[in-house]
Amino acid sequence: MSITLNTNAIYAMRTVGEELKRLRLRANLRQLDAAKKLGVTRFTVSKMERGAAFPTDTQLKVLGKLYNCDADERAWLKAMTDQGRMFGRAWWEEQRFRDLFKGDSFRYFHIEDAAERLICYSGTYVPGLLQTREYAEAVAAFEMHHESAERRESFVESRERRQAILTRNNPTVVDLLCLESALRAIVGGPEVMRAQLRRLIEMSDRPNITFRVIPYAAGVPSIVSTLFTIVDFAGTENRSVVSQEKLTGEMLHDDPVEVRRTRRKFNSLADHALNPTETLHLLRDIEKETR
């Protein structure tokens, strides 16, 4: 078994958890069986297998023996766990982000950070991963006007921090699609929108970013407003995930049928989009119009 390490504690936790679950099932044991052997509740075992916590060294030894792991399997689990503990705490683990984002909206940070590729349709919004701070502030000022200034600031900061996946070592590959109306809406005023358009022009030049726009001339596809993201992971061990934006927040699905359906929908929309070069020309034309 080869060791592939991602510099992210959440990714490491999830990978260890998935391996522990695989080994337990191979041993034909229940979570309750493992819990009794460890002297913990079944919830604790479930938490480990879901990638929400690392097992202790003692727990690893007990589980390795219980699951009849060979030397390579035990070494891999120990190495991945030790490596994961060395990584810094993820930014979204700060209490202010935990307080603001709940359920799947919070879990999405985990999977986005571990993704190899993101396929995103953002409709009438500029894709969140390409938004400037000022654009995000304008969105928060409207959509979160009932929230405190501190919570709005946490939202904006989360938007900024998420964008690090585009510029880190081994950056995430993204395929981003939005509507022409997202570029023409004067969000935050002319200066803010002009800076946003310039950001899109700048980021579109990065090799890991594909950004395309569905023009008004496309007809019906130019008014589709359902937002979604498809998250693909490296290798074949992890299922792709679909994130859909609802009024109550993000909803995550990993059902293969749902993923295929959403991928077809994205491809259908993309068939009506301008290519990246044509999109760049449109961005420059609209930017000139805002001067």
JOQUICOR-V521194 format. One record per pair of residues at least 6 apart in sequence whose C-alpha atoms are under 6 Angstrom apart, sorted by the first residue. I is the first residue (numbers start at 1). GAP is how many residues later the second one is. If there is no record, write none. Layout:
I;GAP
I;GAP
This chain:
9;75
9;78
11;103
12;72
13;38
13;41
14;37
17;31
17;32
17;33
17;34
18;31
21;28
24;43
27;40
31;11
32;10
35;6
35;7
48;6
104;146
104;147
105;144
105;145
115;117
115;118
116;56
116;116
116;117
116;118
117;55
117;56
117;57
117;115
118;56
118;112
118;113
119;55
119;56
119;110
119;111
120;56
120;109
121;56
121;57
121;106
121;107
122;56
122;105
123;55
123;56
123;102
123;104
124;55
124;57
124;58
125;57
126;56
129;34
132;64
136;20
138;50
140;12
165;6
165;7
166;6
173;35
174;35
175;35
176;35
177;34
177;35
177;36
178;35
179;34
179;35
179;43
180;33
180;34
180;35
186;7
187;6
194;93
212;62
212;64
212;67
213;60
213;61
213;66
214;8
214;59
216;6
218;54
227;18
228;15
228;16
229;13
229;14
230;11
230;12
231;9
231;10
232;8
241;12
241;13
242;10
242;11
242;17
243;8
243;9
244;6
244;7
